[in-house]
Amino acid sequence: MVAMTLKEIIEKCSKLGVYERRYVTDDYDGLVFYNRELDKWNKIFTAILGPSIKPAGVKPTKDDLRLTKDYGGINDNQTLFKKGFDDATVIAMFWPWQDGVHATLKMVSLKR
């Protein structure tokens, strides 16, 4: 199965509120969204990438830390999704802000 592009994944979220677009490339995408829609973001990403491999509230494994190291890492209160495709592995991280209002989404497509 060929990976969806990051742009295609974001298009699936087009009805959700985005506070700020941070960066967009073919292999790396980041934005800030509103926590009030976190359940909707989770539902879309679960449909595309499967259940999170590290849900919020769970301590990250050494593999989780290694996988995310180059992209800011992953902490206990953050969520990590990962799915392998024929041509790439896509990872997505939800990072809730301390303000309780916003969360950062970082997505990376790692070519094989």
N, C-alpha and C positions, 0 to 999 in steps of 0.2 A: 504494500500500500504506500502510495506517495504521500508525503507530508503535506498538510495544508500550509499555505504560506502564512506568515504572521499577519499580513494584511487581511487575508481571508478570515482568520480567527477574529481579528478586531471588527471586521464587518458584521460578524455574527452578534456582536455586542452593540451595534449601532443605535439601538433604541434605549440604551442605558446612558446615564449622565456621566460625562467626562469633565473633570475640573480643569485638567491641564494635560496637553500632549508634551512629552519631554523630548523624545528622540524617536526617530523612525528610520530604520534601515532594513534591508532584506533579511538580516540575520539577528537584529536586536531591536526591540520595541519597548518603550516605556511610557506610562501615562499615570495620572492620578485620577481616581474615581471616588465616589461617595460611599462611605460605609453603609449607609441606609439601603444600598442595593447589593451589598455583599452576597446575600443569598442568591440573587439572580446571576451575578458574575460566577459564583461557584457552580451553579446549575449548568451554565453554558460551557464552562471549562471542563466539567465532569463529562458532559455529553461529547466533547471533542477529544479530550485527552484521557478520559477515564477518571476514577476516583483519585484524590490527592494521594501521593506517596508519603507525605508528611503533613497531616492536618495541623491547624493552629492548636496550641496547647500540648503538643507532643514534642519531646526533645528530639532534635535532629540526630540522625546516625552519622557515623564517619563518612559513609558514602554520600549522604545528603550534603554534608559540609564540603566534601571534595568536589562534587558536581557543581555547587553554587559559588565556590571560592572566588572565581574570576569575575563574578557578577554581584558582589556585595555580601555573599553568604546567606545563611538562613538561620533564624532564631526560633525559640520555642513558640512565640506568639504568631509566627508567620506560617503560610501555607505553601506547599510545593507540589506542583503537578509535573509529571514526566511521561512522555510517550515516545516510543521508538517506532519509526517508520522505515521503509526501505532505504530512503535516501538521506534521512536526517533524524535526529532526536530533538524533540521540542520540550523545553522546560518553561514553566511559568511559575512566578512567585507573587503572592499577595503579601504586602507588608503594611499592616495597619499603622496609622500614625497615633502618637500619644494624644492628639486632640480629640480622638474618638469620632471624628467627622470624615476623615479622608483615609485612603489607602493607596499605596503605590502598586502598580502592576509592572513587573519586568518579565519579558518573554525573550527567549533565545532559541534560535534554530542552529543546532550543532550538526554541520554536514558530516556525513560518514565518508 
